[in-house]
């Protein structure tokens, strides 16, 4: 196929069509008319010798060929954007850019909040879209739908396939209501397994604390399960329940939540939070600036 005869803007249109699975929404995304997008779809069909999108009931679904093109296409477009932006000088004081950061509530509270303050001071034109970690966080990273994924490396062993940098280390401790009469200063394994337990899930997935306890074969008497990790410590007030919490978060909110922190009956190992990004962003000066600011805030957090 002779690339000189191909309008490479078709790749942008194809990406929009496959993402939106709608001619109308793809047209809105690229700010063109619906008739123009329909004509572009017809050109893509002729070019690829494939329907690209097929009607199934009231919806359009990608053909097998189109589905196979999704990841390579996004990689090509992301690398092209990075190639062009690498030639530009990045001035945070005047730049306009939107970064998407994927993180859980713990990272948002402990780390992203001071980072956002730093970014606002240096780059008033830079906007940040914070996305909660869902079950598809790996797909979002692979599809270049996030600029930074920030999470514990112990939860995502596959992080080594991507550029990454360690930010800070934490550990799990136990938390109970400050006036809990059943638990004194020390907590043994028998008591831990016996008292009512508050378990925390992240979406449909158990938290890393629950996974570690399961791996060690430590039993819990689970009375309550929640998908609200930040609200969980406040649910301990007036109860005899116990939960696991990251120490930095526990120390930050223990006065407001009215909780007491205790050493766990067995150590659960470190919790190392890392930032992870796509290879295509390595040479992006704006993204490099974002990583530098993140590393600075992490260093201050450690100190």
N, C-alpha and C positions, 0 to 999 in steps of 0.2 A: 504494500500500500504506500503510495507516494504522499508523504506528509505535506508537501508543497500544495497539494490539491485539497487539503482538508482545513476547514475553519476550526481552529482549536477552541474557539468559543463554544463549540458544540459540547465539549467536555464539561464546561460549567453548567450548561443546560441539562446535560445528562445527569450530572450529580444532583441538581435540583429536582428533576423528575423522579429519580430513584429515591430521594429522601422524602419527598412529599407524596409520591404515588398519586398525584393529581395534577392534571394540566393546569387547572385554575390556580391552585396554590403555588405551583412552580412558577407560573407567570407572575403572581404577586411577589414571590420571593425575589425574582430578578427584575421586577418593575418593568415588565413588558406586557403587551396585550395578549389575551388568551388566544386569538387567532395566530399571532406570531409564534407562540409556544407550540400550538398544534402543528404549524408548518415545520418548526424545528424538530418535533418528534417524528414527523414524516421523513425528514432528512436523515435523522439518526437511524430509522428503520431501514432506509435504503443503504446507508453506509455500512451497517452491521449485518444486513441480511437477516434481521431478527425483529420480532414485534416489540421488543424491549418491555412494554407494559401491555398486559392482557386484561380484558374485562372479566371479572368474576363476580357475578351478581351486580351489586351497585358500586363495587370498588375496582380499582386497578391494582394488579399485582405484577411484580417483575417476573420476567421469564427466567429460566435457569441460567441462561447466558448473562442476562442483566444482573442477576443476583451475584454471579461470580465476578462481575466487574466492579462491585461496590467498593471493596477495600482497595484494590489497585488504583481505582480512579481517585479516591480521596487522598491516597498517598501521593499521587502525581500532582494533584492540585495543591496540596499542602507544601510539597517540596518546591513547587514553582513559586508559591507565595513567599516562602522563606528565602528562595534565591533572589527574588526581586527586592525583598525588604532588607536583605543583608547589605545591599549597596547603599542603603539610606543611613544617615546619621540619626541616632535616637536622642532627642532632647526631652527629658521627662517634663520640663517646665512648660513646653509647648505642645507636646505630642498628644494625639487623640487615639486611644486604643482601648479595646475591650478584651479583658482576659477572663477566661472561664476557669474557675478553680473548683475541683471536686474534693470534698472533705466531709467528715462526720461532725456531729455537734461538739464533741470533745475538742477537736482541732480548731473549730470555729471559735470556741470560747477561750481556749488557752492560748492559741497562736494567731489565728486570722484576725482577731479583733485588733491587737496591737499592730499587726502588719498593715491592715487597712488604714490605720491612723498614719503610719509612715508613708504609704503610697499617696494619701490625700495631701500630705504636706509637700511632697516633692513633685507630684504629677497630678494637678487638679483636673486635667483632661482625660486621665486614665480611669476607666470604669471596670468594675469587677463583678462578674456574675458567679455567685457561689451556688454550687449544685450539691445537694446531699448525695452521699454514697448510696447507690442502689445495687441490686444484684448484677447489673450490667456494667459495672465500673470498668472492667477490663475491656469490654467491647467499645466503650466510649473513648478509652485511651487509644485503642487500636485504630478506631475510625477518626482520630484527630478531632474529637468533639470536646476535648478538655485540654487546656494549656498546662495545668499542673494537677496531678493527683497527689493528695497528701494523706497518708495513712500509715499505720504500723507495718513495717516490712514483714513482721511475723505473720500477719494476716494474709499477705500477698507474696508468697515465695517467688512468684514469677516476675517480680519487679526487676530482677537482675537482667532480664532481656531488654530493658529500656535504660536510657540514661537516668541516673538518680543520684541523690545526695542526702545523707543523713542530716536531720535537723536537731532533734533533741531526744533524750531518753527519759522514760518514766517507768513506773511499776504499779502493780495492783496492790491495794490494801483493802481491808474490810471496813465497812461503815455501818454504824447502828445509830439509833436515836440517842441523843446525848444523855437522856435519863433512863435508858434501858436498864432495868434492875437485874436482868439475868446474866449479863456479861460484864465481867470486871475488866481489869487491865489486860489480862492475857486471854487468848482464845485458843483452846486445844481443838484437835481434829474431831473428837467426839461431840463437843458442843457445836462446832461449826456444822456438822452433818445433822444435828438434831433440831436446832432452832429454825423457826420459819424463815424461808429464804426468798428474796426478791431477785428474780432473774431478768436480765436485760438482753433483748434481741436488737439487732440492727436490721430493720426491715424484716425479711423472712429468715435472716441468718442469725445464729447465736453470736453474741459478742465474743471477742477474743478471750475474755476472762472465762466465759462458759466453756469455750472450746478447750482451754487449758485445763480446767477442772475436770472435764470429761476425759481428757487424755491421761490425767493422773488417776482416774478412777475414783475421784472424791465425790461421795454422795451428798446431795442437798435435799432438804425438805421444802420443795418449791411450793409456795403458797400463792405468789403473784408473779406474773410475767408481763413485762411492758416493752413497748417499742419506743419509749420516750426516755432516752438515757439521761437527759438533763433534768427531767422532772423526777426521775426515780429517787434520787437522794431525799427529795422533799416528801416523798411518800413514806419515808421511815418514821416521820414525826408521830409520836404517840403510839407507835407499834413496838412489837418485840422482834421485828424482822431484821435481817442482816443482808447486806449486798456487797459485791465487789465494785471498787471504784478506782480510777486512776488517781494516784496520790496528788499530782499537781492540781487536778480538778477538785479533789476532796478538800485540800487545803484552801483553795480559793473560795469555796462556797460553804464551808462547814459552819460558819457563824449564821449565815442566812438560812441554811437548811436545818440548823439545830442538830448536827450529827457529831459523832465521835469516831475517830479513826483508830483502827487497831491493826497490829501486825497479823497477817494471815497465818493459819496454822502450818502451812507449807509455802515456801517461796515459789512464785509462778514465773520467775525469770523476768528479764528486762522487756520493755516495750519501746522499740526504737521507731520513732516517726520519721519517715523519709518523704521527700518530694520526688515525683517521677514525671517525666515528660517524654514526648516523642522525639525520635532522632532528628526529624526534620526541623526541630526548633533549636538545635544546638547552635547554629550560626546566626540566629535571629537576635539582633542587638537589643530589641525591646524585651524579648524574653530573657536574655542574659541579665538585663537590668532588674527584672522581676525576681530572678533567682538570687541575685546578689542582695536585694533588700530582704528577701526571705531568710537568707543565711545570717544576715546581720541581726534581725529580730530574734532568730533562734539562739544566737550567741548571747544576746542580752537575757533571754529567758533562762539559759543555763547558768548565767552568773548570778 
